[in-house]
Amino acid sequence: MPILMDRDREAVKREFEKLTGPVKVIVFSQELGSETCQQTEWLMKEVVELTDKASVEILNLILDREKAEAYGVDRVPAVVVEGAKDYGLRFFGIPAGYEFTNLIDAMVVASTGTPALSEETRAALGGLTSPVHIKVFTTPT
Amino acid sequence: MRLAQHMAVASDQVRADCIEANEFPEWSQQYRVMAVPKVVINDRVQFEGALPERDFLSAVLRAANGGGAPA
């Protein structure tokens, strides 16, 4: 049974008109993981079907341990959003509800590589010389 | 979340994790998540609620410069 409703599909398709380059979502899952692992896989498969610019790869946290480490993923479900390169965009937990909007936004900005930030902000970020790891805790509603 | 994501795309130094708090209760407890959105930067600078771009940037720069306190 599809997770996305027709209304959601149409809204996502409209957002995906902004995509300019390929975008890949990598789902890290686990067979014995929570029920949300499978739901995350289904959801991401449905999302990438809405554009020919997106693709999905399903990996296993244990079997694909080297890749998980390379992406800095240590729990599931996790979703990595990659554009021309890995920009460091990660989702932990099923990106549903409020987070779904963020997922679609992440896919668009990863595809275009053009962040919607002020000149001042971009200049300041360009001067960073050490890693900055931002965690944002949210809930679906 | 949007600002964090766009900052990640703007700088190779920035990584942005969006975490579903209910699904990872231990992780949320570790960072004392009482309200969402809760933002934690480099495990040192943290705040609740949405901030304007300028203030969010200040928090990022403060964390990058070793400011704040260990979470």
N, CA and C atoms of all chains as a GROMACS GRO file, in nm:
protein
  636
    1MET      N    1   0.085  -0.120   0.000
    1MET     CA    2   0.000   0.000   0.000
    1MET      C    3   0.088   0.124   0.000
    2PRO      N    4   0.062   0.219  -0.091
    2PRO     CA    5   0.148   0.338  -0.096
    2PRO      C    6   0.142   0.418   0.033
    3ILE      N    7   0.255   0.479   0.069
    3ILE     CA    8   0.259   0.562   0.189
    3ILE      C    9   0.213   0.704   0.156
    4LEU      N   10   0.257   0.751   0.039
    4LEU     CA   11   0.222   0.889   0.001
    4LEU      C   12   0.082   0.896  -0.056
    5MET      N   13   0.010   1.000  -0.020
    5MET     CA   14  -0.121   1.022  -0.078
    5MET      C   15  -0.104   1.099  -0.209
    6ASP      N   16  -0.206   1.091  -0.293
    6ASP     CA   17  -0.199   1.158  -0.424
    6ASP      C   18  -0.164   1.305  -0.409
    7ARG      N   19  -0.221   1.367  -0.306
    7ARG     CA   20  -0.199   1.510  -0.283
    7ARG      C   21  -0.050   1.536  -0.255
    8ASP      N   22   0.012   1.447  -0.175
    8ASP     CA   23   0.155   1.460  -0.143
    8ASP      C   24   0.238   1.442  -0.269
    9ARG      N   25   0.202   1.342  -0.345
    9ARG     CA   26   0.276   1.315  -0.469
    9ARG      C   27   0.280   1.437  -0.559
   10GLU      N   28   0.165   1.499  -0.576
   10GLU     CA   29   0.158   1.616  -0.665
   10GLU      C   30   0.244   1.730  -0.610
   11ALA      N   31   0.239   1.749  -0.477
   11ALA     CA   32   0.318   1.857  -0.416
   11ALA      C   33   0.468   1.831  -0.433
   12VAL      N   34   0.508   1.705  -0.414
   12VAL     CA   35   0.650   1.671  -0.428
   12VAL      C   36   0.693   1.688  -0.574
   13LYS      N   37   0.608   1.644  -0.666
   13LYS     CA   38   0.642   1.660  -0.809
   13LYS      C   39   0.665   1.806  -0.843
   14ARG      N   40   0.584   1.892  -0.786
   14ARG     CA   41   0.601   2.037  -0.813
   14ARG      C   42   0.735   2.085  -0.758
   15GLU      N   43   0.769   2.040  -0.636
   15GLU     CA   44   0.899   2.077  -0.576
   15GLU      C   45   1.014   2.023  -0.661
   16PHE      N   46   0.997   1.903  -0.712
   16PHE     CA   47   1.104   1.839  -0.788
   16PHE      C   48   1.127   1.905  -0.924
   17GLU      N   49   1.038   1.995  -0.963
   17GLU     CA   50   1.064   2.071  -1.087
   17GLU      C   51   1.188   2.159  -1.070
   18LYS      N   52   1.226   2.183  -0.943
   18LYS     CA   53   1.344   2.266  -0.916
   18LYS      C   54   1.475   2.186  -0.928
   19LEU      N   55   1.466   2.055  -0.935
   19LEU     CA   56   1.587   1.973  -0.942
   19LEU      C   57   1.664   2.005  -1.070
   20THR      N   58   1.796   2.021  -1.056
   20THR     CA   59   1.878   2.050  -1.175
   20THR      C   60   1.978   1.938  -1.203
   21GLY      N   61   2.026   1.874  -1.099
   21GLY     CA   62   2.123   1.766  -1.116
   21GLY      C   63   2.077   1.642  -1.045
   22PRO      N   64   2.149   1.531  -1.065
   22PRO     CA   65   2.109   1.406  -1.000
   22PRO      C   66   2.118   1.412  -0.848
   23VAL      N   67   2.028   1.343  -0.784
   23VAL     CA   68   2.029   1.335  -0.637
   23VAL      C   69   2.006   1.189  -0.600
   24LYS      N   70   2.084   1.144  -0.502
   24LYS     CA   71   2.075   1.004  -0.462
   24LYS      C   72   2.044   0.995  -0.313
   25VAL      N   73   1.949   0.909  -0.279
   25VAL     CA   74   1.923   0.887  -0.138
   25VAL      C   75   1.969   0.747  -0.102
   26ILE      N   76   2.046   0.738   0.004
   26ILE     CA   77   2.098   0.610   0.049
   26ILE      C   78   2.032   0.578   0.183
   27VAL      N   79   1.958   0.468   0.184
   27VAL     CA   80   1.888   0.428   0.308
   27VAL      C   81   1.970   0.321   0.378
   28PHE      N   82   2.005   0.345   0.501
   28PHE     CA   83   2.068   0.242   0.583
   28PHE      C   84   1.958   0.180   0.668
   29SER      N   85   1.948   0.046   0.656
   29SER     CA   86   1.839  -0.024   0.719
   29SER      C   87   1.894  -0.150   0.788
   30GLN      N   88   1.805  -0.223   0.846
   30GLN     CA   89   1.846  -0.346   0.916
   30GLN      C   90   1.725  -0.436   0.919
   31GLU      N   91   1.742  -0.562   0.881
   31GLU     CA   92   1.628  -0.653   0.878
   31GLU      C   93   1.561  -0.665   1.014
   32LEU      N   94   1.644  -0.670   1.116
   32LEU     CA   95   1.588  -0.686   1.250
   32LEU      C   96   1.570  -0.550   1.318
   33GLY      N   97   1.579  -0.445   1.239
   33GLY     CA   98   1.562  -0.312   1.295
   33GLY      C   99   1.416  -0.286   1.324
   34SER      N  100   1.385  -0.166   1.360
   34SER     CA  101   1.248  -0.134   1.393
   34SER      C  102   1.163  -0.139   1.267
   35GLU      N  103   1.033  -0.140   1.288
   35GLU     CA  104   0.939  -0.141   1.177
   35GLU      C  105   0.962  -0.021   1.085
   36THR      N  106   1.014   0.086   1.143
   36THR     CA  107   1.031   0.208   1.063
   36THR      C  108   1.140   0.192   0.957
   37CYS      N  109   1.231   0.094   0.973
   37CYS     CA  110   1.332   0.070   0.870
   37CYS      C  111   1.263   0.037   0.737
   38GLN      N  112   1.170  -0.058   0.744
   38GLN     CA  113   1.101  -0.099   0.623
   38GLN      C  114   1.016   0.014   0.567
   39GLN      N  115   0.951   0.087   0.657
   39GLN     CA  116   0.868   0.200   0.612
   39GLN      C  117   0.954   0.306   0.544
   40THR      N  118   1.074   0.327   0.599
   40THR     CA  119   1.164   0.426   0.540
   40THR      C  120   1.205   0.383   0.399
   41GLU      N  121   1.235   0.253   0.384
   41GLU     CA  122   1.271   0.201   0.251
   41GLU      C  123   1.157   0.226   0.152
   42TRP      N  124   1.035   0.190   0.193
   42TRP     CA  125   0.918   0.208   0.106
   42TRP      C  126   0.899   0.355   0.069
   43LEU      N  127   0.908   0.438   0.171
   43LEU     CA  128   0.884   0.581   0.148
   43LEU      C  129   0.986   0.637   0.048
   44MET      N  130   1.112   0.604   0.066
   44MET     CA  131   1.214   0.658  -0.022
   44MET      C  132   1.201   0.605  -0.163
   45LYS      N  133   1.160   0.479  -0.176
   45LYS     CA  134   1.137   0.424  -0.310
   45LYS      C  135   1.024   0.499  -0.380
   46GLU      N  136   0.920   0.531  -0.304
   46GLU     CA  137   0.808   0.607  -0.362
   46GLU      C  138   0.852   0.746  -0.403
   47VAL      N  139   0.935   0.809  -0.320
   47VAL     CA  140   0.976   0.947  -0.347
   47VAL      C  141   1.061   0.956  -0.474
   48VAL      N  142   1.157   0.865  -0.490
   48VAL     CA  143   1.245   0.875  -0.607
   48VAL      C  144   1.171   0.842  -0.737
   49GLU      N  145   1.056   0.774  -0.725
   49GLU     CA  146   0.977   0.745  -0.844
   49GLU      C  147   0.914   0.871  -0.902
   50LEU      N  148   0.913   0.977  -0.825
   50LEU     CA  149   0.844   1.099  -0.869
   50LEU      C  150   0.930   1.188  -0.958
   51THR      N  151   1.054   1.148  -0.982
   51THR     CA  152   1.141   1.224  -1.072
   51THR      C  153   1.243   1.130  -1.134
   52ASP      N  154   1.287   1.164  -1.254
   52ASP     CA  155   1.391   1.080  -1.315
   52ASP      C  156   1.530   1.126  -1.273
   53LYS      N  157   1.538   1.229  -1.188
   53LYS     CA  158   1.668   1.278  -1.143
   53LYS      C  159   1.714   1.215  -1.012
   54ALA      N  160   1.625   1.139  -0.948
   54ALA     CA  161   1.660   1.082  -0.817
   54ALA      C  162   1.672   0.930  -0.823
   55SER      N  163   1.760   0.877  -0.741
   55SER     CA  164   1.774   0.732  -0.731
   55SER      C  165   1.789   0.695  -0.584
   56VAL      N  166   1.766   0.568  -0.555
   56VAL     CA  167   1.775   0.523  -0.417
   56VAL      C  168   1.864   0.400  -0.409
   57GLU      N  169   1.941   0.390  -0.304
   57GLU     CA  170   2.022   0.271  -0.277
   57GLU      C  171   1.990   0.227  -0.134
   58ILE      N  172   1.961   0.098  -0.118
   58ILE     CA  173   1.931   0.046   0.016
   58ILE      C  174   2.053  -0.031   0.066
   59LEU      N  175   2.105   0.008   0.178
   59LEU     CA  176   2.221  -0.060   0.237
   59LEU      C  177   2.186  -0.113   0.375
   60ASN      N  178   2.266  -0.207   0.419
   60ASN     CA  179   2.243  -0.268   0.550
   60ASN      C  180   2.351  -0.221   0.646
   61LEU      N  181   2.310  -0.177   0.761
   61LEU     CA  182   2.403  -0.119   0.859
   61LEU      C  183   2.516  -0.217   0.895
   62ILE      N  184   2.483  -0.346   0.904
   62ILE     CA  185   2.583  -0.446   0.944
   62ILE      C  186   2.663  -0.495   0.823
   63LEU      N  187   2.592  -0.537   0.719
   63LEU     CA  188   2.659  -0.595   0.602
   63LEU      C  189   2.742  -0.491   0.526
   64ASP      N  190   2.694  -0.370   0.527
   64ASP     CA  191   2.766  -0.262   0.457
   64ASP      C  192   2.832  -0.169   0.558
   65ARG      N  193   2.896  -0.229   0.656
   65ARG     CA  194   2.952  -0.154   0.767
   65ARG      C  195   3.054  -0.048   0.724
   66GLU      N  196   3.136  -0.084   0.624
   66GLU     CA  197   3.238   0.013   0.580
   66GLU      C  198   3.174   0.139   0.525
   67LYS      N  199   3.069   0.121   0.445
   67LYS     CA  200   3.000   0.238   0.390
   67LYS      C  201   2.932   0.317   0.501
   68ALA      N  202   2.873   0.244   0.595
   68ALA     CA  203   2.806   0.311   0.707
   68ALA      C  204   2.906   0.398   0.784
   69GLU      N  205   3.022   0.343   0.807
   69GLU     CA  206   3.125   0.420   0.878
   69GLU      C  207   3.169   0.540   0.797
   70ALA      N  208   3.187   0.519   0.667
   70ALA     CA  209   3.230   0.628   0.580
   70ALA      C  210   3.128   0.743   0.582
   71TYR      N  211   3.000   0.708   0.592
   71TYR     CA  212   2.895   0.810   0.596
   71TYR      C  213   2.866   0.858   0.739
   72GLY      N  214   2.933   0.800   0.835
   72GLY     CA  215   2.909   0.841   0.973
   72GLY      C  216   2.772   0.801   1.022
   73VAL      N  217   2.726   0.684   0.978
   73VAL     CA  218   2.593   0.636   1.019
   73VAL      C  219   2.612   0.519   1.115
   74ASP      N  220   2.553   0.529   1.235
   74ASP     CA  221   2.571   0.423   1.334
   74ASP      C  222   2.438   0.374   1.390
   75ARG      N  223   2.327   0.421   1.335
   75ARG     CA  224   2.197   0.371   1.381
   75ARG      C  225   2.098   0.381   1.266
   76VAL      N  226   1.988   0.305   1.277
   76VAL     CA  227   1.891   0.299   1.168
   76VAL      C  228   1.749   0.321   1.219
   77PRO      N  229   1.660   0.363   1.127
   77PRO     CA  230   1.686   0.391   0.987
   77PRO      C  231   1.759   0.525   0.970
   78ALA      N  232   1.847   0.529   0.871
   78ALA     CA  233   1.917   0.654   0.839
   78ALA      C  234   1.908   0.677   0.689
   79VAL      N  235   1.898   0.801   0.651
   79VAL     CA  236   1.892   0.837   0.509
   79VAL      C  237   1.999   0.942   0.483
   80VAL      N  238   2.083   0.914   0.383
   80VAL     CA  239   2.185   1.009   0.338
   80VAL      C  240   2.135   1.069   0.207
   81VAL      N  241   2.139   1.201   0.196
   81VAL     CA  242   2.099   1.267   0.071
   81VAL      C  243   2.224   1.323   0.005
   82GLU      N  244   2.253   1.273  -0.115
   82GLU     CA  245   2.374   1.313  -0.187
   82GLU      C  246   2.340   1.381  -0.318
   83GLY      N  247   2.412   1.486  -0.350
   83GLY     CA  248   2.398   1.549  -0.480
   83GLY      C  249   2.522   1.520  -0.562
   84ALA      N  250   2.584   1.623  -0.619
   84ALA     CA  251   2.707   1.605  -0.694
   84ALA      C  252   2.814   1.548  -0.603
   85LYS      N  253   2.799   1.570  -0.475
   85LYS     CA  254   2.889   1.510  -0.376
   85LYS      C  255   2.812   1.490  -0.246
   86ASP      N  256   2.878   1.432  -0.147
   86ASP     CA  257   2.814   1.417  -0.017
   86ASP      C  258   2.827   1.550   0.058
   87TYR      N  259   2.715   1.617   0.074
   87TYR     CA  260   2.715   1.747   0.142
   87TYR      C  261   2.704   1.734   0.294
   88GLY      N  262   2.685   1.612   0.341
   88GLY     CA  263   2.670   1.594   0.485
   88GLY      C  264   2.525   1.605   0.532
   89LEU      N  265   2.432   1.564   0.447
   89LEU     CA  266   2.290   1.570   0.482
   89LEU      C  267   2.244   1.432   0.529
   90ARG      N  268   2.196   1.425   0.653
   90ARG     CA  269   2.156   1.296   0.712
   90ARG      C  270   2.020   1.308   0.781
   91PHE      N  271   1.943   1.200   0.772
   91PHE     CA  272   1.817   1.190   0.845
   91PHE      C  273   1.820   1.062   0.926
   92PHE      N  274   1.790   1.072   1.053
   92PHE     CA  275   1.781   0.952   1.137
   92PHE      C  276   1.637   0.938   1.182
   93GLY      N  277   1.579   0.818   1.157
   93GLY     CA  278   1.436   0.799   1.180
   93GLY      C  279   1.364   0.822   1.048
   94ILE      N  280   1.243   0.773   1.038
   94ILE     CA  281   1.170   0.788   0.912
   94ILE      C  282   1.140   0.937   0.887
   95PRO      N  283   1.179   0.988   0.771
   95PRO     CA  284   1.152   1.131   0.743
   95PRO      C  285   1.007   1.152   0.702
   96ALA      N  286   0.919   1.142   0.798
   96ALA     CA  287   0.776   1.158   0.770
   96ALA      C  288   0.725   1.284   0.839
   97GLY      N  289   0.602   1.319   0.812
   97GLY     CA  290   0.542   1.436   0.875
   97GLY      C  291   0.622   1.562   0.845
   98TYR      N  292   0.652   1.635   0.951
   98TYR     CA  293   0.725   1.761   0.936
   98TYR      C  294   0.862   1.739   0.870
   99GLU      N  295   0.926   1.627   0.906
   99GLU     CA  296   1.058   1.598   0.850
   99GLU      C  297   1.054   1.568   0.702
  100PHE      N  298   0.936   1.528   0.653
  100PHE     CA  299   0.926   1.498   0.509
  100PHE      C  300   0.953   1.623   0.426
  101THR      N  301   0.901   1.735   0.473
  101THR     CA  302   0.926   1.863   0.405
  101THR      C  303   1.076   1.892   0.401
  102ASN      N  304   1.145   1.864   0.514
  102ASN     CA  305   1.289   1.886   0.518
  102ASN      C  306   1.364   1.793   0.424
  103LEU      N  307   1.314   1.669   0.414
  103LEU     CA  308   1.376   1.573   0.323
  103LEU      C  309   1.369   1.623   0.179
  104ILE      N  310   1.250   1.666   0.140
  104ILE     CA  311   1.233   1.713   0.002
  104ILE      C  312   1.319   1.838  -0.022
  105ASP      N  313   1.325   1.927   0.076
  105ASP     CA  314   1.408   2.046   0.065
  105ASP      C  315   1.556   2.007   0.053
  106ALA      N  316   1.597   1.907   0.132
  106ALA     CA  317   1.736   1.859   0.126
  106ALA      C  318   1.767   1.803  -0.012
  107MET      N  319   1.673   1.729  -0.068
  107MET     CA  320   1.695   1.672  -0.202
  107MET      C  321   1.710   1.782  -0.306
  108VAL      N  322   1.627   1.886  -0.293
  108VAL     CA  323   1.633   1.997  -0.391
  108VAL      C  324   1.766   2.070  -0.379
  109VAL      N  325   1.808   2.103  -0.256
  109VAL     CA  326   1.931   2.182  -0.240
  109VAL      C  327   2.054   2.097  -0.273
  110ALA      N  328   2.047   1.966  -0.248
  110ALA     CA  329   2.159   1.878  -0.286
  110ALA      C  330   2.169   1.868  -0.438
  111SER      N  331   2.055   1.871  -0.502
  111SER     CA  332   2.052   1.862  -0.648
  111SER      C  333   2.105   1.988  -0.714
  112THR      N  334   2.065   2.102  -0.661
  112THR     CA  335   2.106   2.229  -0.723
  112THR      C  336   2.244   2.273  -0.674
  113GLY      N  337   2.279   2.233  -0.552
  113GLY     CA  338   2.406   2.277  -0.494
  113GLY      C  339   2.406   2.426  -0.462
  114THR      N  340   2.287   2.485  -0.462
  114THR     CA  341   2.275   2.629  -0.439
  114THR      C  342   2.193   2.657  -0.314
  115PRO      N  343   2.259   2.677  -0.201
  115PRO     CA  344   2.185   2.702  -0.078
  115PRO      C  345   2.119   2.840  -0.077
  116ALA      N  346   2.001   2.848  -0.017
  116ALA     CA  347   1.930   2.976  -0.006
  116ALA      C  348   1.975   3.044   0.123
  117LEU      N  349   2.092   3.104   0.118
  117LEU     CA  350   2.148   3.174   0.234
  117LEU      C  351   2.199   3.310   0.188
  118SER      N  352   2.209   3.401   0.283
  118SER     CA  353   2.257   3.534   0.248
  118SER      C  354   2.405   3.530   0.211
  119GLU      N  355   2.448   3.633   0.141
  119GLU     CA  356   2.589   3.644   0.101
  119GLU      C  357   2.679   3.642   0.224
  120GLU      N  358   2.633   3.711   0.327
  120GLU     CA  359   2.709   3.721   0.452
  120GLU      C  360   2.728   3.582   0.516
  121THR      N  361   2.620   3.507   0.522
  121THR     CA  362   2.627   3.373   0.581
  121THR      C  363   2.721   3.284   0.501
  122ARG      N  364   2.708   3.288   0.368
  122ARG     CA  365   2.792   3.202   0.284
  122ARG      C  366   2.940   3.238   0.301
  123ALA      N  367   2.969   3.367   0.312
  123ALA     CA  368   3.109   3.411   0.328
  123ALA      C  369   3.163   3.360   0.462
  124ALA      N  370   3.082   3.372   0.567
  124ALA     CA  371   3.127   3.328   0.700
  124ALA      C  372   3.151   3.176   0.702
  125LEU      N  373   3.061   3.102   0.638
  125LEU     CA  374   3.076   2.956   0.635
  125LEU      C  375   3.198   2.916   0.552
  126GLY      N  376   3.227   2.995   0.450
  126GLY     CA  377   3.343   2.968   0.366
  126GLY      C  378   3.473   2.980   0.443
  127GLY      N  379   3.469   3.052   0.554
  127GLY     CA  380   3.589   3.071   0.635
  127GLY      C  381   3.609   2.964   0.741
  128LEU      N  382   3.516   2.867   0.749
  128LEU     CA  383   3.529   2.761   0.851
  128LEU      C  384   3.649   2.673   0.821
  129THR      N  385   3.729   2.645   0.922
  129THR     CA  386   3.848   2.562   0.903
  129THR      C  387   3.840   2.431   0.982
  130SER      N  388   3.734   2.416   1.061
  130SER     CA  389   3.719   2.292   1.138
  130SER      C  390   3.575   2.242   1.121
  131PRO      N  391   3.555   2.111   1.142
  131PRO     CA  392   3.422   2.052   1.120
  131PRO      C  393   3.315   2.108   1.215
  132VAL      N  394   3.196   2.125   1.160
  132VAL     CA  395   3.081   2.168   1.239
  132VAL      C  396   2.971   2.064   1.219
  133HIS      N  397   2.931   2.001   1.328
  133HIS     CA  398   2.830   1.895   1.320
  133HIS      C  399   2.703   1.945   1.388
  134ILE      N  400   2.601   1.970   1.307
  134ILE     CA  401   2.474   2.022   1.359
  134ILE      C  402   2.375   1.907   1.372
  135LYS      N  403   2.323   1.888   1.493
  135LYS     CA  404   2.216   1.791   1.513
  135LYS      C  405   2.087   1.868   1.540
  136VAL      N  406   1.982   1.835   1.466
  136VAL     CA  407   1.853   1.898   1.492
  136VAL      C  408   1.754   1.790   1.531
  137PHE      N  409   1.709   1.792   1.655
  137PHE     CA  410   1.609   1.696   1.701
  137PHE      C  411   1.471   1.752   1.669
  138THR      N  412   1.390   1.670   1.604
  138THR     CA  413   1.256   1.715   1.568
  138THR      C  414   1.156   1.602   1.598
  139THR      N  415   1.030   1.631   1.578
  139THR     CA  416   0.928   1.526   1.585
  139THR      C  417   0.841   1.540   1.461
  140PRO      N  418   0.770   1.431   1.424
  140PRO     CA  419   0.695   1.435   1.298
  140PRO      C  420   0.581   1.537   1.297
  141THR      N  421   0.530   1.575   1.416
  141THR     CA  422   0.414   1.664   1.418
  141THR      C  423   0.449   1.799   1.478
  142MET      N  424   1.563   2.328   1.074
  142MET     CA  425   1.633   2.224   1.000
  142MET      C  426   1.677   2.274   0.863
  143ARG      N  427   1.594   2.356   0.804
  143ARG     CA  428   1.624   2.405   0.670
  143ARG      C  429   1.757   2.479   0.666
  144LEU      N  430   1.778   2.568   0.764
  144LEU     CA  431   1.902   2.645   0.768
  144LEU      C  432   2.022   2.554   0.781
  145ALA      N  433   2.014   2.455   0.870
  145ALA     CA  434   2.125   2.362   0.891
  145ALA      C  435   2.158   2.289   0.761
  146GLN      N  436   2.054   2.247   0.691
  146GLN     CA  437   2.075   2.174   0.565
  146GLN      C  438   2.142   2.262   0.461
  147HIS      N  439   2.095   2.385   0.451
  147HIS     CA  440   2.152   2.474   0.349
  147HIS      C  441   2.296   2.510   0.385
  148MET      N  442   2.325   2.520   0.515
  148MET     CA  443   2.462   2.548   0.557
  148MET      C  444   2.554   2.430   0.523
  149ALA      N  445   2.501   2.308   0.535
  149ALA     CA  446   2.580   2.189   0.501
  149ALA      C  447   2.618   2.191   0.352
  150VAL      N  448   2.524   2.235   0.270
  150VAL     CA  449   2.553   2.241   0.127
  150VAL      C  450   2.650   2.356   0.096
  151ALA      N  451   2.643   2.461   0.176
  151ALA     CA  452   2.730   2.578   0.153
  151ALA      C  453   2.874   2.552   0.194
  152SER      N  454   2.896   2.463   0.290
  152SER     CA  455   3.032   2.442   0.340
  152SER      C  456   3.064   2.294   0.355
  153ASP      N  457   3.180   2.253   0.306
  153ASP     CA  458   3.223   2.114   0.322
  153ASP      C  459   3.250   2.080   0.468
  154GLN      N  460   3.263   2.181   0.551
  154GLN     CA  461   3.292   2.156   0.693
  154GLN      C  462   3.165   2.123   0.772
  155VAL      N  463   3.050   2.156   0.716
  155VAL     CA  464   2.924   2.142   0.793
  155VAL      C  465   2.849   2.014   0.758
  156ARG      N  466   2.809   1.943   0.861
  156ARG     CA  467   2.721   1.827   0.845
  156ARG      C  468   2.593   1.855   0.921
  157ALA      N  469   2.479   1.819   0.863
  157ALA     CA  470   2.349   1.845   0.927
  157ALA      C  471   2.271   1.716   0.944
  158ASP      N  472   2.246   1.677   1.067
  158ASP     CA  473   2.166   1.558   1.097
  158ASP      C  474   2.027   1.600   1.143
  159CYS      N  475   1.926   1.543   1.081
  159CYS     CA  476   1.788   1.563   1.126
  159CYS      C  477   1.748   1.436   1.200
  160ILE      N  478   1.718   1.448   1.327
  160ILE     CA  479   1.695   1.330   1.411
  160ILE      C  480   1.551   1.327   1.462
  161GLU      N  481   1.482   1.216   1.439
  161GLU     CA  482   1.345   1.202   1.488
  161GLU      C  483   1.355   1.163   1.637
  162ALA      N  484   1.325   1.259   1.722
  162ALA     CA  485   1.351   1.244   1.865
  162ALA      C  486   1.277   1.126   1.928
  163ASN      N  487   1.152   1.102   1.888
  163ASN     CA  488   1.074   0.994   1.949
  163ASN      C  489   1.131   0.857   1.916
  164GLU      N  490   1.194   0.848   1.800
  164GLU     CA  491   1.243   0.719   1.756
  164GLU      C  492   1.375   0.681   1.822
  165PHE      N  493   1.445   0.781   1.874
  165PHE     CA  494   1.574   0.755   1.940
  165PHE      C  495   1.574   0.816   2.081
  166PRO      N  496   1.494   0.755   2.172
  166PRO     CA  497   1.478   0.813   2.306
  166PRO      C  498   1.610   0.828   2.382
  167GLU      N  499   1.700   0.730   2.367
  167GLU     CA  500   1.827   0.739   2.441
  167GLU      C  501   1.911   0.856   2.391
  168TRP      N  502   1.910   0.871   2.260
  168TRP     CA  503   1.985   0.981   2.198
  168TRP      C  504   1.927   1.116   2.246
  169SER      N  505   1.794   1.121   2.249
  169SER     CA  506   1.727   1.245   2.291
  169SER      C  507   1.757   1.275   2.438
  170GLN      N  508   1.759   1.167   2.518
  170GLN     CA  509   1.789   1.186   2.661
  170GLN      C  510   1.931   1.237   2.682
  171GLN      N  511   2.022   1.182   2.602
  171GLN     CA  512   2.163   1.220   2.612
  171GLN      C  513   2.179   1.372   2.594
  172TYR      N  514   2.096   1.428   2.506
  172TYR     CA  515   2.105   1.573   2.479
  172TYR      C  516   1.994   1.651   2.548
  173ARG      N  517   1.926   1.586   2.639
  173ARG     CA  518   1.820   1.650   2.718
  173ARG      C  519   1.721   1.725   2.629
  174VAL      N  520   1.667   1.654   2.534
  174VAL     CA  521   1.569   1.716   2.444
  174VAL      C  522   1.434   1.723   2.516
  175MET      N  523   1.391   1.844   2.550
  175MET     CA  524   1.264   1.864   2.618
  175MET      C  525   1.160   1.924   2.524
  176ALA      N  526   1.209   1.999   2.426
  176ALA     CA  527   1.120   2.062   2.329
  176ALA      C  528   1.188   2.056   2.193
  177VAL      N  529   1.111   2.057   2.088
  177VAL     CA  530   1.168   2.052   1.953
  177VAL      C  531   1.124   2.175   1.873
  178PRO      N  532   1.200   2.218   1.772
  178PRO     CA  533   1.330   2.161   1.740
  178PRO      C  534   1.435   2.199   1.844
  179LYS      N  535   1.525   2.104   1.872
  179LYS     CA  536   1.640   2.134   1.956
  179LYS      C  537   1.764   2.117   1.870
  180VAL      N  538   1.848   2.218   1.872
  180VAL     CA  539   1.968   2.217   1.789
  180VAL      C  540   2.090   2.204   1.877
  181VAL      N  541   2.178   2.109   1.843
  181VAL     CA  542   2.303   2.090   1.916
  181VAL      C  543   2.417   2.098   1.814
  182ILE      N  544   2.511   2.188   1.838
  182ILE     CA  545   2.620   2.207   1.741
  182ILE      C  546   2.753   2.167   1.806
  183ASN      N  547   2.822   2.073   1.742
  183ASN     CA  548   2.950   2.020   1.793
  183ASN      C  549   2.942   1.979   1.941
  184ASP      N  550   2.823   1.935   1.982
  184ASP     CA  551   2.801   1.891   2.120
  184ASP      C  552   2.832   2.001   2.223
  185ARG      N  553   2.838   2.126   2.181
  185ARG     CA  554   2.878   2.234   2.273
  185ARG      C  555   2.775   2.348   2.281
  186VAL      N  556   2.728   2.389   2.165
  186VAL     CA  557   2.633   2.501   2.162
  186VAL      C  558   2.495   2.444   2.133
  187GLN      N  559   2.397   2.478   2.216
  187GLN     CA  560   2.263   2.423   2.194
  187GLN      C  561   2.155   2.527   2.222
  188PHE      N  562   2.046   2.511   2.149
  188PHE     CA  563   1.931   2.599   2.172
  188PHE      C  564   1.804   2.530   2.124
  189GLU      N  565   1.691   2.580   2.175
  189GLU     CA  566   1.561   2.526   2.135
  189GLU      C  567   1.487   2.628   2.052
  190GLY      N  568   1.410   2.579   1.958
  190GLY     CA  569   1.329   2.667   1.876
  190GLY      C  570   1.404   2.715   1.753
  191ALA      N  571   1.332   2.782   1.665
  191ALA     CA  572   1.391   2.828   1.540
  191ALA      C  573   1.457   2.964   1.560
  192LEU      N  574   1.572   2.982   1.500
  192LEU     CA  575   1.642   3.110   1.507
  192LEU      C  576   1.651   3.172   1.369
  193PRO      N  577   1.655   3.306   1.362
  193PRO     CA  578   1.679   3.371   1.234
  193PRO      C  579   1.818   3.333   1.182
  194GLU      N  580   1.838   3.346   1.052
  194GLU     CA  581   1.964   3.303   0.990
  194GLU      C  582   2.089   3.362   1.058
  195ARG      N  583   2.083   3.490   1.088
  195ARG     CA  584   2.198   3.558   1.147
  195ARG      C  585   2.236   3.497   1.284
  196ASP      N  586   2.134   3.468   1.365
  196ASP     CA  587   2.159   3.413   1.498
  196ASP      C  588   2.204   3.267   1.490
  197PHE      N  589   2.148   3.195   1.395
  197PHE     CA  590   2.188   3.056   1.373
  197PHE      C  591   2.335   3.053   1.334
  198LEU      N  592   2.372   3.142   1.245
  198LEU     CA  593   2.513   3.151   1.202
  198LEU      C  594   2.604   3.182   1.320
  199SER      N  595   2.562   3.274   1.405
  199SER     CA  596   2.642   3.308   1.524
  199SER      C  597   2.667   3.185   1.610
  200ALA      N  598   2.561   3.102   1.626
  200ALA     CA  599   2.574   2.980   1.707
  200ALA      C  600   2.673   2.884   1.641
  201VAL      N  601   2.666   2.872   1.509
  201VAL     CA  602   2.758   2.785   1.435
  201VAL      C  603   2.902   2.833   1.453
  202LEU      N  604   2.923   2.962   1.439
  202LEU     CA  605   3.059   3.016   1.451
  202LEU      C  606   3.111   3.003   1.593
  203ARG      N  607   3.021   3.020   1.691
  203ARG     CA  608   3.062   3.006   1.830
  203ARG      C  609   3.108   2.862   1.856
  204ALA      N  610   3.031   2.766   1.805
  204ALA     CA  611   3.067   2.625   1.823
  204ALA      C  612   3.198   2.594   1.750
  205ALA      N  613   3.213   2.648   1.630
  205ALA     CA  614   3.335   2.622   1.550
  205ALA      C  615   3.458   2.677   1.621
  206ASN      N  616   3.439   2.783   1.695
  206ASN     CA  617   3.552   2.845   1.766
  206ASN      C  618   3.571   2.788   1.907
  207GLY      N  619   3.500   2.679   1.935
  207GLY     CA  620   3.519   2.613   2.065
  207GLY      C  621   3.439   2.676   2.177
  208GLY      N  622   3.342   2.758   2.142
  208GLY     CA  623   3.259   2.822   2.244
  208GLY      C  624   3.156   2.726   2.300
  209GLY      N  625   3.078   2.772   2.395
  209GLY     CA  626   2.976   2.689   2.456
  209GLY      C  627   3.037   2.596   2.559
  210ALA      N  628   2.957   2.499   2.603
  210ALA     CA  629   3.005   2.404   2.703
  210ALA      C  630   2.967   2.264   2.656
  211PRO      N  631   3.046   2.163   2.692
  211PRO     CA  632   3.012   2.027   2.648
  211PRO      C  633   2.869   1.990   2.687
  212ALA      N  634   2.796   1.932   2.593
  212ALA     CA  635   2.656   1.895   2.618
  212ALA      C  636   2.650   1.773   2.707
   0.00000   0.00000   0.00000
